[in-house]
Amino acid sequence: MPILPRLVHRCVFLLVGLAASAPWAFAQGQAAGGFTLSQVLSAPFPSELQAAPALGRVSWISDAEGRRNLWVGELVAGKYTARQLTHYTEDDGIELGDVAWSQDGQQIAFVRGGDFEATSKPGANPALLPEGNDQNIWLVSLRSGAASEPVKIAAGRSPLFTHDGAALVYLSGGQIWSIKLEAPAKNAKIKSETAKPEQLLHTRGNIESLRLSPDGARLAFVSERGDHSFIGVYDFAARTLAYLDPSTDNDQEPAWSPQSDKVAFLRSSTGNDDYEFAPHREAALPWSIRIADAKTGQSREVWKAAAGQGSLFRRLASANQLYWTAGDRIVFPSELDGWLHLHAVSAAGGTASLLTPGEFEVEHVALSADRTALVYSSNQGDIDRRHIWKLAISDSAVAQPVAVTGGEGIEVEPVVASDSKTVFTLRSDARLPLRVAYLEEHGQLTDIDPGSMPKDFPAFKLVEPRQVIFSAVDGMMIHGQLFLPPNESAGRHPALVFFHGGSRREMLLGWHYMQYYNNAYAMNQYLASQGYVVLSVNYRSGIGYGLNFREALNYGAAGASEFNDVLGAGLYLRNRADVDPARIGSWGGSYGGYLTALALARASDLFAAGVDFHGVHDWNIELGNWNTAYDPNADPNRARVAYVSSPISSVATWRSPVLLIHGDDDRNVQFSQTPKLAGMLRKQNVHIEELIFPDEIHDFLLHRDWLKAYAAETDFFARYLMR
């Protein structure tokens, strides 16, 4: 969910019952099972894959052990090669993102610092940098062939180049700003920008989702107003602003027509129930797609979801949700058949057609530059992996989807090069983590930077997780990945159940495409190398298995029905001949921390120990974090159900020891959740241990904090389960 000299990071922690010296140093420094934690977490993690509008270039961000840098891939002698554009050298917790290309593919802007999720909050500072962590836009020029040094342009985020590359449009303080850029001559260095930023608009609300029209003349955006939102269009030449058919509803996701004269957008009613972490299978007031004239603002409805399945809008994992394709079709996601699929409707309106039928889900989608093809990732035919598919769209027809990749690898987040032919993707498998690749004409996937993997990365010492499907105690079938230790035939082993976060996530049969779960996969591999049988559980309310699985009845704050899966996982392990039933533990983070706490609170007889990373312990606290209007007193029955769905309601039966890990600047799960639980457990003489990271957030920004946390977890389980 992010790089000057730094202060020595001081991680303050309390480990109840441990010696004063850090006992987990051995777990981190020694190669147990053939590799160390440092080695299995050493591979660079790529993200934000983005194709340039010209020259066939592609960019990505690489996080190598906390050192975040911008890279590009470009054609050299017919093959793509990688080039590093920035050279930040410290694990200092400063994030990097919001990458934007100029139209000619010769300039690239990016944002460094601040918070990319909670954009209204200051940047977290877990490295305790005296200068703090401000958010700024930087620029690199590629015009000379050799990349220039990055130049700081302005304070802000979400940059976009104007079509001529002479200015940047960006967001700061919830408003739209612009700054002129000095265009350097070829082979000349970029100079620090001296132009004064100009605020283009002075409006109410908080502006998000900037979308430049194809001709570059106008800018569409979303204006968030709290209980409603508008689509705005700014005309650069006329310096005028128009709102498109404003209403009391929430309007989102502007998408320009190829002719730059119309804007499609999503409209959702503000009259629907916004109660978080509870099942929502349908909406009282279904969502719709509208198209507006960019000049007049008048709009018309071209499609509306029917009541029932699909009446609530479900997002893709992509930045865009609407794709205005060739032939004036608008492609959009919908769960009309109970699975997240792509549909298409004519811009003139009418009946929508299903483009991707079957019992699978579409996740990441990209449109080619010529708007004649979509590439997307899905778990079609391989429910616990991801592969790339292509959908050709002509003026007269939509072809059947064609598989682009397959096999036992995982391919995600595809983008299409400026030639509208070459496909770039991020790929991994059971042993090798995510890396950037491109699809050659003969169908071969080739890594752009094959030398990026550290020489001592233990790829061939890792195990291949096995797909398992087991029954929850209420009969629902649950998918998981089973990691068996190298000495699997050597009698009975201690075992661990792992619960991912989200809960809108799915762990895969290989390295994950989100960094948090990439780290968790590495940890499960390391735990297996230590002699544990590890079961990673895709519990109900996660993604990948359809609407009814994700919106499971009574899940989360509405009844904790996932506990059926928690018990089912524990019983599955207890009944295995290679597991010692007295030595089963649980671990997980965020929502996985919630389920770990629930496992220990309700089933200490089954789960002998647990490690809870920043878990939810009281739903009535957490619900207010996501909806500030939430008032437990407004609906006492809901508040009661939320309480009994929380681990704190079952603390009286909690007996197993637990390690609590949390950063105290967590913006996703309030830090107050952990002190509250710790106090309640101490009163019952339950053994607790703590690892607290000052100024750290939910998804730890410092690589060394991940190492410390996982080393502490390793030591904790060794003392309680490896007896």
Secondary structure by P-SEA (a helix, b strand, c coil): ccccccccbbbbbbbccccccccccccccccccccccccccccccccccccccccbbbbbbbbcccccbbbbbbbcccbbbbbbcccccccccccccccccccccccccccccccccccccccccccccccccccbbbbbbcccccccccccccccccccccccccbbbbbcccbbbbbbbbccccccccccccbbbbbccccccccccccccccccbbbbbbbcccbbbbbbbbcccccccccccccccccbbbbccccccccbbbbbccccccccccccccccccbbbbbcccccbbbbccccccccccbbbbccccccccccccbbbbbbbcccccbbbbbbcccccbbbbcccccccccbbbbcccccccccccccccccbbbbbbbbbcccccccccccccccbbbccccccccccbbbbbbccccccbbbbbbcccbbbbbccccccccccccccbbbbbbbbbbcccbbbbbbbbbbcccccccbbbbbbbbbccccccccccccccaaaaaaaaaaaaaaaaccbbbbbbcccccccccccccccccccccccaaaaaaaaaaaaaacccccccbbbbbbccaaaaaaaaaaaccccccccbbbccccccaaaaaaaacccccccccaaaaaaaaaaccccccccccbbbbbbbbccccccccaaaaaaaaaaaaaccbbbbbbbcccccccccaaaaaaaaaaaaaaaaacccc
